[in-house]
Amino acid sequence: MAIGKLTFFTITASTAMIAVKSVLLSAVLAATMVAAAQTKSPQPPSQAKPPAYLELFGVQLKSATREQLREVFEAGGLQPVRVEDKYWVDTYSAAGVLDGASGFIAGYVGRTGTFAFAQYEFEGFMDTGLVTQVATMVTHKYGRASTRSGNEGLGPVTYTWKFPQGMTVSVSRGWPDTTTYLTFTDPVAHAEMRAEQEADKRAAERERAKAQTRAF
């Protein structure tokens, strides 16, 4: 009988120990998952506060003109690569202006010369963490992103910050190319610019078709 009781108590103690280990293991796994999630998601510093309006190089972007921004961009250190009125988009070198950025482009509405978007390019090859690095940099200035989609480790990723006047800032990358883009956008003006580009494309296609009919 004593042996039976001893066996019973031994089994009970062993079962309890297994249960305790299981609980501890679950707690460790849960803590690891939380830590990983916090590492992947940029956290805004407590002092970060969204501005009343979106600006670049100290100039408000909403309704800014091409002439105005060209002066500001060059004064800020961007080196012109192609800056011509016949194109919707001006291109610059961003080397030495923003850490990690290699290129910069700015697009405008052709009819009015109004700002539509500006974009920094951060070249990356198989660097899945690059998008998070850039997003963290933006987070330090503007706080937590308004929306986020995608997984840092695999596939496209986009962080978006929303501002007054309908303006937005986004950090995004495609896949499998991990090159990352920091984009400042006026959605209304950008849509107008895109409509102009589509109209120009259709007109060019009609001209090509018309030219072809002369051959038969």
RAWOGI-V44245 format. One record per backbone hydrogen bond with DSSP energy under -0.5 kcal/mol. CO is the residue of the C=O (numbers start at 1). NH is the residue of the N-H. Records with the same first field share a line. If there is no record, write none. Layout:
BEGIN
CO = NH, NH
END
This chain:
BEGIN
1 = 5
2 = 6
3 = 7
4 = 8
5 = 9
6 = 10
7 = 11
8 = 12
9 = 13
10 = 14
11 = 15
12 = 16
13 = 17
14 = 18
15 = 19
16 = 20
17 = 21
18 = 22
19 = 23
20 = 24
21 = 25
22 = 26
23 = 27
24 = 28
25 = 29
26 = 30
27 = 31
28 = 32
29 = 33
30 = 34
31 = 35
32 = 36
33 = 37
34 = 38
35 = 39
36 = 40
37 = 41
40 = 42
45 = 48
54 = 61, 62
56 = 59
59 = 56
61 = 64
64 = 115
65 = 69
66 = 70
67 = 71
68 = 72
69 = 73
70 = 74
71 = 75
72 = 76
73 = 78
74 = 77
78 = 80
79 = 93
82 = 84, 91
84 = 87
88 = 108
90 = 106
91 = 81, 82
92 = 104
93 = 79
94 = 97, 98
98 = 101
102 = 94, 95
103 = 121
104 = 92
105 = 119
106 = 90
107 = 116, 117
109 = 113
113 = 66
114 = 109
116 = 186
117 = 107
118 = 184
119 = 105
120 = 182
121 = 102, 103, 123
122 = 180
124 = 178
126 = 128
127 = 130
129 = 133
130 = 134
131 = 135
132 = 136
133 = 137
134 = 138
135 = 139
136 = 140
137 = 141
138 = 141, 142
139 = 143
141 = 49
147 = 160
149 = 158
151 = 154
154 = 151
156 = 151
157 = 173
158 = 149
159 = 171
160 = 146, 147
161 = 169
163 = 166
164 = 167
166 = 187
167 = 163
168 = 185
169 = 161
170 = 183
171 = 159
172 = 181
173 = 157
179 = 174
180 = 122
181 = 172, 183
182 = 120
183 = 170
184 = 118
185 = 168, 187
186 = 190
187 = 191
188 = 192
189 = 193
190 = 194
191 = 195
192 = 196
193 = 197
194 = 198
195 = 199
196 = 200
197 = 201
198 = 202
199 = 203
200 = 204
201 = 205
202 = 206
203 = 207
204 = 208
205 = 209
206 = 210
207 = 211
208 = 212
209 = 213
210 = 214
211 = 214
212 = 215
213 = 216
END
